[in-house]
Amino acid sequence: MNKPASQRMPLSRRRLLSRTAGAAAGLALPLAPFPGRAATALKPVSMTLDWVYEGPNVGFLIAHDQGYFRDAGLDVSITAGTGSGNTAQLIANKAAQVGFSDGYAVARGISKGMNIKTIGSIYRRNPSAIIVLADSPIKSPKDLEGRTLAMIAGSGQFQEWPAFIKGAGLDASKIQIVNLTPPSLGPALISGKVDAIGAYVQSYVPAIEIRGNKKARYFWFSDYNVRVVSNGIITHNDLIKSDPALLRAFVPAAIKGFLYGRQHPDEAAATVKKYSPTVDVAIIKREFELSWETWVTPNTRAKPLGWGSDVDWRATVSVLKQYGGVTTPLTTSDLYTNAFIPSGAAYVPPQPA
């Protein structure tokens, strides 16, 4: 997702950076070779994640470790990322073949000339929210008036804030915005230095709950008409044209990884721990669980994971044009395709009540 940069290293050497409690170094284990099928029979694929190895992107690690990529004829190397915007740029520059990146950041990049496209929408609901402690007197967004709200300057929440103000009917002049760095955002809320934070739910609530021992509540941006598509699988349009078979193999295998992880959350958390030994398994598991809340929108109900809705993507374009400073004409066909999404009930995620 759209997060600030850290030093980028390949999967076998990546050190995990904690977003909410400073740096926590952990040397990732090398990817183990798979038995049975000769390595020369597999097609190599390079992939860059949006961020470090964590709960929200564990589906790709599971697809590797469970052999889904191998069974699809692929030898996938997975590199940690330094933010969705940077991953989008790497794909646009063909420094990697496949990426995982926020739809808002991808659409913005396309508006600036990046020749990329989302080919599998995983987090189809906006994960941005205003987060408060459970015992906070802030019971609705309107209660933010007269209080302090911390965000990361330039983050997705910061960019979408004007749209949230309009959707929630707030008087922005009555809310004090405090710009903080990612590691200080959660602790500032826990310690009471600020009344609320704007952030991705799955990125901060787990650490607040588990490391900070505090209960949290949150107000989804999407409930206040800030509907944007979040993280998905992206690639260069040239690869779509030159090797669609590779993408038809990659996308279903990756989706199987996410669905397997949901059925086996303890195993999913252990998979992340394998590559980042210093992580807190409980936090990783909670990150993944919260990310499930962004899998399905009203417009993607009963559809396979990865399937994008034109209505949701049009809403993303609308927010970009009204509040993101985008003036370039954009059509939804410029931004995404469902051509590589597998069909069948096996690929449909559990539906919200």
C-alpha positions in Angstrom: 0.0 0.0 0.0 1.0 3.6 -0.2 3.8 3.9 2.4 7.1 5.7 2.8 10.3 4.3 1.5 12.8 2.1 3.3 15.9 0.3 2.0 15.0 -2.3 -0.6 16.6 -5.8 -0.5 15.7 -9.1 -2.1 13.6 -11.7 -0.3 16.6 -13.7 1.0 18.1 -10.7 2.7 15.2 -8.3 3.4 15.2 -6.7 6.9 11.8 -6.0 8.3 11.1 -2.4 9.4 8.4 -2.0 11.9 6.0 0.8 11.0 4.7 1.5 14.5 7.6 0.9 16.8 10.8 1.8 15.0 13.2 -0.6 13.3 13.1 -4.3 14.1 15.7 -6.1 12.0 15.1 -9.7 10.9 17.1 -11.6 8.4 14.7 -13.4 6.0 15.3 -17.0 5.1 16.1 -18.0 1.6 13.4 -19.4 -0.6 13.6 -23.2 -0.5 13.8 -25.1 -3.9 10.9 -27.3 -4.8 11.4 -31.0 -5.4 10.1 -33.0 -8.3 10.1 -30.5 -11.1 13.3 -29.4 -12.8 14.1 -25.7 -12.2 14.8 -25.4 -16.0 11.1 -26.3 -16.7 9.9 -23.3 -14.7 9.5 -19.8 -16.2 11.2 -17.2 -14.0 9.0 -14.3 -12.8 10.2 -11.3 -10.8 7.8 -9.7 -8.3 8.0 -6.7 -6.1 5.6 -6.3 -3.1 4.2 -3.0 -1.9 6.0 -3.2 1.4 7.8 -5.6 3.7 6.7 -9.1 4.3 3.5 -8.8 6.4 0.0 -10.0 6.9 -1.7 -8.1 4.1 0.6 -9.4 1.4 1.2 -12.9 2.8 -0.8 -14.5 0.0 2.2 -14.3 -2.4 4.5 -16.0 0.2 1.9 -18.7 0.7 1.6 -19.3 -3.1 5.3 -19.8 -3.2 5.6 -22.0 -0.1 2.5 -24.1 -1.0 3.9 -24.7 -4.5 1.0 -22.9 -6.3 3.4 -20.9 -8.4 5.5 -24.0 -9.1 2.4 -26.0 -10.1 1.6 -23.2 -12.5 5.0 -23.6 -14.1 6.5 -20.5 -12.6 9.7 -19.8 -10.6 8.7 -16.6 -8.8 11.2 -14.5 -6.9 9.6 -12.1 -4.4 11.2 -8.9 -3.4 10.0 -6.6 -0.6 8.9 -3.1 -1.6 9.2 0.4 -0.4 5.7 1.7 -1.0 3.0 1.4 -3.6 4.1 4.4 -5.6 7.6 3.1 -5.9 6.5 -0.4 -6.8 4.3 1.1 -9.6 7.4 3.0 -10.9 9.5 -0.2 -10.9 6.8 -2.0 -12.9 6.6 1.0 -15.3 10.4 0.8 -15.7 10.3 -3.0 -16.2 12.6 -3.5 -13.3 10.2 -6.2 -12.2 7.5 -8.1 -14.1 4.7 -8.1 -11.5 3.9 -5.9 -8.5 1.5 -5.4 -5.7 0.4 -1.8 -5.4 -2.5 0.4 -4.3 -5.0 1.2 -7.0 -5.1 4.9 -6.1 -1.3 5.1 -6.5 -1.5 3.1 -9.8 -4.2 5.2 -11.2 -2.3 8.3 -10.4 0.8 6.9 -12.0 -1.2 6.0 -15.2 -2.4 9.5 -15.3 1.2 10.6 -15.5 2.1 8.3 -18.3 3.0 5.0 -16.6 2.2 2.1 -19.0 0.9 -0.2 -16.3 -2.4 -1.9 -15.3 -4.0 -3.7 -12.4 -4.7 -7.3 -13.4 -6.1 -8.6 -10.0 -7.9 -6.4 -7.4 -7.3 -8.0 -4.0 -8.2 -5.2 -1.6 -11.2 -3.8 -3.3 -12.4 -1.7 -0.4 -10.6 1.4 0.7 -8.6 0.4 3.9 -8.2 4.0 5.0 -9.9 5.0 8.3 -9.9 7.4 11.2 -8.7 5.4 14.2 -9.4 6.2 17.8 -9.1 4.4 21.1 -12.2 2.5 22.2 -12.7 4.7 25.3 -12.4 7.9 23.2 -15.2 10.5 23.4 -15.0 10.6 19.6 -18.1 8.5 18.7 -18.5 9.8 15.1 -16.4 11.7 12.6 -18.2 14.9 13.6 -16.6 14.6 17.1 -13.2 15.2 15.5 -14.0 18.9 15.4 -12.0 20.6 18.2 -9.5 17.8 18.4 -6.1 16.7 16.9 -5.8 14.2 14.1 -2.4 12.8 13.1 -1.5 11.6 9.6 1.5 10.9 7.5 2.1 13.8 5.0 1.6 12.5 1.5 0.0 9.2 2.6 -3.2 7.9 0.9 -5.2 9.1 3.9 -3.7 12.6 3.7 -4.5 12.8 0.0 -8.1 11.5 0.5 -8.7 13.7 3.6 -10.6 16.4 1.7 -12.9 13.8 0.3 -13.6 12.4 3.8 -14.3 15.9 5.1 -16.9 16.4 2.4 -18.4 12.9 2.9 -18.6 13.2 6.7 -19.8 16.8 6.6 -16.9 18.2 8.7 -15.6 21.7 9.3 -11.9 21.2 8.5 -11.0 24.5 10.2 -11.9 23.0 13.5 -9.6 20.0 13.3 -5.9 20.3 14.0 -3.8 18.1 11.6 -0.5 16.9 13.0 2.0 15.4 10.6 3.9 12.4 12.0 6.3 9.8 10.7 5.0 6.2 10.4 6.7 4.8 13.5 5.3 7.5 15.7 1.7 7.4 14.5 0.5 4.5 16.6 2.4 5.5 19.8 1.0 9.0 19.6 -2.5 7.7 19.7 -1.7 5.2 22.5 -0.1 7.8 24.7 -2.8 10.4 24.1 -0.6 12.9 22.3 -3.2 13.0 19.6 -7.0 12.2 19.7 -7.1 10.2 16.4 -5.0 9.1 13.5 -5.7 8.6 9.9 -4.2 5.3 8.6 -4.8 1.9 7.0 -6.7 -0.2 9.6 -4.7 -3.4 9.0 -1.4 -1.4 9.3 -1.9 0.2 12.7 -4.8 -1.4 14.6 -3.0 -4.7 15.3 0.0 -3.0 16.9 -2.2 -0.7 18.9 -4.2 -3.6 20.2 -1.5 -6.1 20.8 1.7 -4.1 21.5 -0.1 -1.1 23.0 -2.7 -3.2 24.8 -5.4 -0.8 23.8 -8.7 -1.4 22.1 -9.4 0.7 19.0 -12.4 1.8 17.0 -12.3 3.1 13.4 -14.4 5.0 10.9 -13.9 3.7 7.3 -13.3 6.3 4.6 -15.4 4.1 2.3 -18.5 4.6 4.6 -18.3 8.3 3.9 -18.2 8.0 0.1 -14.4 7.9 -0.3 -14.5 4.7 -2.4 -11.2 3.8 -4.0 -9.8 0.5 -5.0 -6.7 -0.5 -2.9 -4.0 -3.1 -3.4 -3.9 -5.3 -6.5 -1.6 -7.2 -8.8 -0.1 -5.0 -11.4 2.0 -5.4 -14.5 3.3 -3.6 -17.6 1.0 -3.4 -20.6 3.8 -4.7 -22.7 3.8 -8.0 -20.7 0.1 -8.3 -21.1 0.6 -8.2 -24.8 3.8 -10.3 -25.0 3.2 -13.1 -22.5 -0.5 -13.3 -21.4 0.1 -17.0 -20.6 2.5 -16.0 -17.8 -0.1 -13.8 -16.2 -2.9 -16.4 -16.6 -0.7 -18.7 -14.6 0.4 -16.2 -12.0 -2.8 -14.5 -11.0 -4.9 -17.6 -10.1 -1.9 -19.1 -8.2 -1.6 -15.9 -6.2 -5.3 -15.7 -5.4 -5.1 -19.3 -4.2 -2.4 -18.2 -1.8 -4.6 -15.5 -0.3 -7.6 -17.9 0.0 -5.5 -20.6 1.6 -4.1 -18.1 4.1 -7.6 -17.1 5.1 -8.5 -20.8 5.8 -5.2 -21.3 7.7 -4.4 -17.9 9.4 -2.0 -19.5 11.9 -0.1 -21.1 9.1 -0.1 -17.8 7.2 1.4 -15.9 10.1 4.0 -18.6 10.5 4.9 -18.1 6.8 5.7 -14.5 7.4 7.7 -15.4 10.5 9.8 -17.7 8.3 11.0 -14.8 6.2 11.0 -12.2 8.9 12.0 -14.0 12.1 11.6 -10.9 14.4 8.0 -10.2 13.7 5.3 -10.6 16.2 3.1 -13.5 14.9 0.0 -12.2 16.7 0.3 -8.9 15.0 0.9 -10.4 11.6 -2.2 -12.7 12.1 -4.3 -9.7 13.1 -3.1 -7.7 10.1 -4.2 -10.4 7.8 -7.6 -10.8 9.5 -8.3 -7.1 9.3 -7.3 -7.1 5.6 -10.2 -9.5 4.9 -12.6 -6.6 5.6 -11.3 -5.0 2.4 -11.7 -8.0 0.1 -15.3 -7.5 -0.9 -17.4 -4.4 -1.8 -21.1 -4.2 -2.6 -20.2 -4.3 -6.2 -17.9 -7.3 -6.0 -20.1 -9.6 -4.0 -20.0 -13.3 -5.1 -17.2 -12.5 -7.5 -13.8 -14.2 -7.5 -11.1 -12.5 -5.4 -9.2 -10.3 -7.9 -12.3 -9.4 -9.9 -12.6 -5.6 -10.3 -15.8 -3.6 -10.5 -16.1 -0.9 -13.0 -18.3 1.0 -10.5 -15.5 0.9 -7.9 -12.9 1.9 -10.4 -15.0 4.8 -11.6 -15.3 6.0 -8.0 -11.5 5.9 -7.7 -11.2 8.1 -10.8 -13.7 10.5 -9.4 -11.8 10.9 -6.1 -8.5 11.4 -8.0 -10.0 14.1 -10.2 -11.8 15.9 -7.4 -9.2 15.7 -4.7 -6.0 14.2 -6.2 -5.1 16.9 -8.6 -5.5 14.6 -11.6 -6.7 16.3 -14.8 -5.7 13.7 -17.4 -8.6 11.9 -19.0 -8.8 8.4 -17.5 -11.1 5.5 -18.5 -11.5 2.4 -16.3 -10.1 0.3 -19.1 -6.9 2.2 -18.7 -6.6 1.1 -15.1 -7.6 -2.5 -14.8 -8.6 -5.7 -16.5 -10.4 -8.9 -15.4 -8.9 -10.9 -18.3 -6.7 -13.0 -16.0 -9.1 -13.6 -13.1 -10.0 -17.3 -12.7 -13.7 -18.3 -12.5 -15.4 -20.8 -10.3 -16.6 -21.0 -6.7 -13.2 -22.1 -5.4 -11.9 -18.6 -6.0 -14.8 -16.7 -4.4 -13.9 -15.5 -0.9 -16.2 -15.7 2.1 -18.8 -13.0 1.9 -19.5 -10.4 4.6 -22.8 -10.6 6.4 
